[in-house]
């Protein structure tokens, strides 16, 4: 692709992040005490840990902070900001390494983040934390291992967990749940493995919204989407389980509720290059009866032959998740990332017939793979769209022209 592709969306700036433009699944916007707007970004892999970018003028982003990881066998794939606190997830390349867990930073002075707390998740069967969710200032929900958790299959190594950080210097566990049968000693039998794309039965995104603090909405990889009753933190209960894998190719990433419409939006992540695990879809589920989720549509995508062989991955991945804070919230417009399919926006006013209304696919950076790999997206309260590349494109700031 020689030129960017776009519909009702235009690029207003790009920042290559001082040559370290490989960004993971962590994007979170801070409204600093001095009025600046700082976009915090977790890096996909070493050597960088996270970057802070001043986007007060979105047409001229400026890197103001960039930190180092302790070694090359750990990454900080996920982070979240709430007020002047930032939580960063550390995941190691193999089981048993350190640091593996969650580090908490005071970012009241954005140029100099200060580590103030750490929750250790290291252990012989743990790679640490892949994803975290932190929106209320006091609780972090996450997908992570534990020193005392032993899965029957090492692919199932990250259960759903929650910690209280009312005192951020002393985080403490308050909740833990895994699908029955995945752990050694469970009475239930092991869950079935995907016959072609076995990625594991473990938590990915772990969303708990202020509107429903008694519910956790989980993407559970090959286990599909799950809703938990967490009203009793010491004993979470499975309310609903929806899983199209197989026959579909697994790796459910996100389950996002649209509370006013009784809908659940579920994305699967593409994890193979060149269309090998096509199709990776975003599903719209009828959630009127919480215990019986029903698929009513999927978001339309361009034909696979237009994207599958551009290089890298093509298919669904992250969603803008309607989080609280300086963020756009909508029950009808869905913003998602699709790797070499760029950022795409769908209107689900009619949930039975979703319509694509905007997209932006950047050209690949000159020193990158054949195609862009847009990895995550955040839409701020003003409707500006921030997207990041998985390899080295860095941060893209986009404006809707609808």
KADA-V765585 format. One record per backbone hydrogen bond with DSSP energy under -0.5 kcal/mol. NH is the residue of the N-H (numbers start at 0). CO is the residue of the C=O. E is the energy in kcal/mol with one decimal. If there is no record, write none. Layout:
NH,CO,E / NH,CO,E
This chain:
4,360,-2.2 / 6,358,-2.5 / 9,398,-2.4 / 11,396,-3.0 / 12,396,-1.3 / 14,394,-2.5 / 18,15,-0.6 / 19,16,-2.0 / 22,20,-1.0 / 22,388,-2.6 / 23,41,-3.1 / 24,76,-2.1 / 26,24,-0.6 / 27,39,-1.9 / 29,37,-3.2 / 31,29,-0.9 / 31,35,-2.3 / 34,31,-2.0 / 37,29,-2.6 / 37,35,-0.6 / 38,36,-0.5 / 38,52,-3.3 / 39,27,-3.0 / 39,37,-0.6 / 40,50,-2.7 / 41,25,-2.2 / 42,48,-2.2 / 43,21,-1.5 / 47,44,-0.5 / 48,66,-3.0 / 50,40,-2.3 / 51,64,-2.8 / 52,38,-2.6 / 53,61,-3.3 / 54,36,-3.0 / 54,52,-0.7 / 57,55,-0.7 / 59,56,-2.4 / 61,53,-1.5 / 63,51,-2.6 / 64,51,-1.4 / 66,49,-2.5 / 68,46,-2.7 / 73,70,-0.8 / 74,90,-2.4 / 75,42,-0.6 / 76,74,-0.5 / 77,88,-0.5 / 79,86,-1.9 / 81,84,-2.6 / 84,81,-1.7 / 85,104,-2.1 / 86,79,-2.6 / 87,102,-2.6 / 88,77,-2.9 / 89,100,-3.0 / 90,74,-2.6 / 90,88,-0.5 / 91,126,-2.8 / 92,72,-2.3 / 95,122,-0.9 / 95,125,-2.3 / 96,93,-1.0 / 100,89,-0.8 / 101,118,-2.0 / 102,87,-2.3 / 103,116,-3.0 / 104,85,-3.0 / 105,113,-3.0 / 106,83,-2.8 / 106,104,-0.7 / 109,107,-0.6 / 111,108,-2.0 / 112,109,-0.5 / 113,105,-2.3 / 114,112,-0.5 / 115,103,-3.0 / 116,103,-1.4 / 118,101,-2.9 / 119,117,-0.6 / 120,99,-3.2 / 121,99,-0.5 / 125,122,-1.7 / 128,89,-2.5 / 129,142,-2.2 / 130,142,-0.9 / 132,140,-2.9 / 135,138,-0.5 / 139,162,-2.4 / 140,132,-2.5 / 140,138,-0.5 / 141,160,-2.8 / 142,130,-2.2 / 143,141,-0.6 / 143,158,-2.0 / 144,127,-2.2 / 148,145,-1.5 / 149,147,-0.5 / 150,148,-0.5 / 151,181,-3.2 / 152,181,-0.6 / 155,152,-2.5 / 156,153,-0.8 / 158,143,-0.6 / 159,176,-2.2 / 160,141,-2.7 / 161,174,-2.3 / 162,139,-2.5 / 163,171,-3.1 / 164,137,-3.3 / 167,165,-0.6 / 169,166,-2.3 / 171,163,-1.8 / 173,161,-2.8 / 174,161,-1.6 / 175,232,-0.5 / 176,159,-2.5 / 181,178,-1.9 / 183,149,-3.0 / 185,182,-1.9 / 198,196,-1.1 / 201,199,-0.7 / 202,157,-2.4 / 203,204,-0.5 / 203,218,-2.8 / 204,252,-1.9 / 206,216,-2.0 / 211,208,-1.3 / 212,209,-0.7 / 214,211,-2.0 / 215,227,-1.8 / 216,206,-3.0 / 217,215,-0.6 / 217,225,-3.0 / 218,204,-1.9 / 219,217,-0.5 / 219,223,-3.0 / 220,251,-2.1 / 221,199,-2.1 / 222,219,-2.8 / 223,220,-2.2 / 224,241,-2.8 / 225,217,-2.4 / 226,239,-2.2 / 227,215,-2.6 / 228,236,-3.4 / 229,213,-2.5 / 229,227,-0.7 / 230,213,-0.6 / 232,230,-0.7 / 234,231,-2.2 / 235,232,-0.5 / 236,228,-2.1 / 238,226,-2.9 / 238,236,-0.5 / 239,226,-1.6 / 241,224,-2.7 / 245,243,-0.5 / 247,243,-2.4 / 251,220,-1.7 / 252,266,-3.1 / 253,266,-1.4 / 255,264,-3.4 / 256,254,-0.5 / 257,262,-2.9 / 258,256,-0.6 / 260,257,-1.2 / 261,257,-0.7 / 261,258,-0.8 / 262,257,-1.6 / 263,284,-2.1 / 264,255,-3.2 / 265,263,-0.5 / 265,282,-2.5 / 266,253,-2.0 / 267,280,-2.3 / 268,250,-2.9 / 269,315,-2.4 / 273,311,-2.5 / 274,271,-0.5 / 275,272,-1.6 / 277,274,-1.5 / 280,278,-0.6 / 282,265,-3.4 / 283,296,-2.9 / 284,263,-2.9 / 284,282,-0.6 / 285,293,-3.6 / 286,261,-3.0 / 286,284,-0.6 / 289,287,-0.8 / 291,288,-2.8 / 293,285,-1.8 / 295,283,-2.9 / 296,283,-1.2 / 298,281,-2.4 / 305,302,-1.8 / 306,303,-1.6 / 307,303,-3.3 / 309,306,-2.0 / 314,337,-0.8 / 315,279,-1.6 / 316,336,-1.0 / 319,334,-2.5 / 320,318,-0.6 / 326,324,-2.6 / 327,378,-2.5 / 333,331,-0.5 / 333,345,-2.8 / 335,343,-2.4 / 336,317,-2.3 / 337,341,-2.4 / 338,373,-1.7 / 339,312,-2.3 / 340,337,-2.5 / 341,338,-2.1 / 342,359,-2.5 / 343,335,-2.4 / 344,357,-3.1 / 345,333,-2.4 / 346,354,-3.3 / 347,331,-3.3 / 347,345,-0.6 / 350,348,-0.7 / 352,349,-1.8 / 354,346,-2.3 / 356,344,-2.5 / 357,344,-1.3 / 358,6,-1.9 / 359,342,-2.3 / 360,4,-3.1 / 361,359,-0.5 / 367,364,-2.1 / 373,338,-1.9 / 374,387,-3.2 / 375,387,-0.8 / 377,385,-2.7 / 379,377,-0.5 / 379,383,-2.4 / 382,379,-2.2 / 384,397,-2.5 / 385,377,-3.3 / 385,383,-0.5 / 386,395,-2.6 / 387,375,-1.7 / 388,393,-1.9 / 389,372,-2.5 / 393,20,-2.1 / 394,14,-2.7 / 395,386,-3.2 / 396,12,-2.7 / 397,384,-3.5 / 397,395,-0.5 / 398,9,-2.7 / 400,7,-2.3
